[in-house]
Every structure is written in structure tokens, then in C-alpha cells.
Amino acid sequence: MATINEHYLKLKAGYLFPEIARRVNAFAQQHAEAKIIKLGIGDVTEPLPPAIVKAMHSAVDEMANRETFHGYGPEQGYAFLREKIVEHDYKPRGCAVEADEVFVSDGSKCDTANILDILGPGNTIAMTDPVYPVYVDTNVMAGHTGVANERGEYGGLVYLSATAENDFTPDLPTKKIDVVYLCYPNNPTGAVASKDTLTRWVRYAQEHGALILFDAAYEAFITDAAIPHSIYEIDGARDVAIEFRSFSKNAGFTGTRCAYTVVPKSVTGVDGSGQAVALHKLWSRRQSTKFNGVSYIVQRGAEAVYSDAGRKQTRELVSFYLANAKIVRDTLSSLGFDVYGGVNAPYVWLKTPGGMSSWTFFDKLLGETHIVGTPGSGFGASGEGYFRISAFNSRANIDEAMTRIKGKLKL
Ligand code: MLT
């Protein structure tokens, strides 16, 4: 008999978003008349910007001709896209990133999960709490943790609690950690990290030989000019940090799939004898073995994000979702909710009323208004008593959702 990876048995029954979808489907079956508005998973709703569609159409035409057809592409991504990424996302911010340090992929979810392939088993791993559940679950799957306690915290992981009390900015760990996941602008709280905060993290990593896994999937939503968009804006970060970026939320690629990860050649880990080894070499080996690259058509679409028209159109898309977030924030604040995030991020994070548990509020909101959000406790123990509303939706749905909350939610 084939044996199984028993670490999977330590996981909570379902991944957060499919679990929410399951509950919503059950509700919908019992309430056929309900017009459910989904502000749960952060999935974009607006069509791809025209500049991107045009580039993808012409890439399809290329694929239709023998002379311009493309077979397997480079596993690391086409140079035309990697060079545009460096030119637009890094050079203007003074970040020393080279095109051959950029690895194009089909998503940050996969990359933040797959990165564990190149790290050893004995690391002490820290993450902010609440947190994007992928970081936790993939460490459980990889056998880096013990079992979960009654709060859902896995033995062996270091949780850095981020709540209203510390302004969603946890202190540096008091014990030595080897790897830390940071996500800014933060999913789920919508908090941002100042240059000071990121500098403290980079100094910590330098001092302790730690690796920072920096998830910047939401950087396009930063409106405050003082907030860094990349960890590489911090001196020394090239030696200690890997950065994950995505076209999902700024350019509407959640269904199209394209992202990238920067692994500077200067970031190292150590082997069993304490010798430094470049992570770039390992990630390159991993990707070329397990991944055949993102489709040519999609990479041409991603390249168009950086054209004049593409930049204008994606900026408009981001502004559209941020305007949604403002509507949500303003409505909830006017009703007396404690509301966070939603200014430099597409997520509004709120305190549940009257100390209600996150799942109780989920049921109440769904039951009374037919609106779906995400229970904060689904993101970790420190998310209990909070709730996330995603601003990714049409304006009509956001307006309708806010009207229902004002008129129907019994507070
Ligand atoms: C979320 O809702 O947290 C995001 O959609 C998750 C993701 O991007 O995978």
C-alpha cells in the first residue's frame, strides 16, 4: 500500500476559501431567493484592461503562424517581460534588481508555497498573525510543524500577533528565527509597513542570518508616497529577502495567472556544514525541473501592463477598487464599526460588533444581508473577533451591499 504524507492529516478540514464557498452554497440551497453578494475571497471582477487584451490577441495570432509560433518558453520567463519588470517596478525606486533575478510564474500563491522546496527542515519559521493561510498550511504539509492547539496554532511556528492594540505592526521576535513571512500591504488586515518597520526587519535578518519572504502582491494599492513598495528599497535587503509580486490584483490576472518572484543572487542559506549557498541557484534548479513557464500569450499580456496605455489602465483599475474600499470603510465607520485597512489595500478589516466571534458574524451577515465576507479567525488566532471585507467587486454590488448593511443588519 502507498503510504501518505501524514502531515496533511494535521490540517484543518478545508482550505479557508473553499470552506467559505461550501457554507455559502449550503445557504444558497436553502434560500433560493437570496441574491448573494460575495465580498469574501479577494477575486477581481472587472475585465482585463484593453491594452492587455490587445497584446494577448496579437500573441494568439503569433501562435497561429508557423513563422511566429512559440513552443516551450524559458522556465524563468521571457526576457521581454523580466526586463520590463526591472525597468518599471525596481529601477525607478532605486532597487538593484537584475532581470536574471526575476522568475516569472503562474502565481504568488504557488511561489510562496513552493519556496519551501529549497529550504531545509529545521528552520524556526515566523509569520504575522492573522496571516494568508497558504504560509501556514504549506509549512504544515512540509512537516515543519507539530499539531494545532485549540486556538488553531501549530506547534513549532512562531506567531507574531497583529491586532488593533499594536496597530497591526507586531514587534520583532524575541527568540531567534530563521525564516519570516511578511506581507505588506497586508492580507488580511490592510496594514502597511513603514520604511522604519521594514528597516528593522532587514537589520534583524542581517543580524540573525534570517531569510525574509516578502509578499508584495498588493503593492499597487499603496497610496501613501512614504510607504515602500518593495523590500529592496531598504539597504541590505538584497542579501536577506526574496520578494513575491503578482499581476492578479493590479491587472486583473486572477484567472489569467501571472506573477513573479525575485531571488537576488546575494541571498543565501546554509548547508549542513554551515557553508553559504545561493538560493538563486536552488530556485532556478527547482523551477527548471518542476515548471515549464507561463504561456507566451499570458506573458505578452503581462508585458502590456508596462506599456503607457497599460500603466494608465491598471492605475485606473486599482483606483476603482480603492474607491470601493473607501465606500465600504465610510459606510461601516458611519455605523459605528471599528474599521482598519482599505486605504493602501483592497481589504477592509473590521472589529466584529459586541465581541461576537468571527464565524458568528459571518453567519449573521450572510443570514441578514446575504453578503459574504471572510471571518478573521480563518486567518489565524489573532484574527478572532475581526472580519474582512474585500473591495474587489463591481460598484453596483458594493453600493447594494452597503445599502443592505445599513438597512438590514441588526446591530
Ligand atoms: C484572498 O482573498 O486572501 C486572496 O484572494 C487570496 C489569494 O490571492 O490567493
Boltz pocket constraint, residues with backbone or C-beta under 6 A from the ligand:
constraints:
  - pocket:
      binder: B
      contacts: [[A, 40], [A, 41], [A, 42], [A, 43], [A, 109], [A, 187]]
      max_distance: 6.0
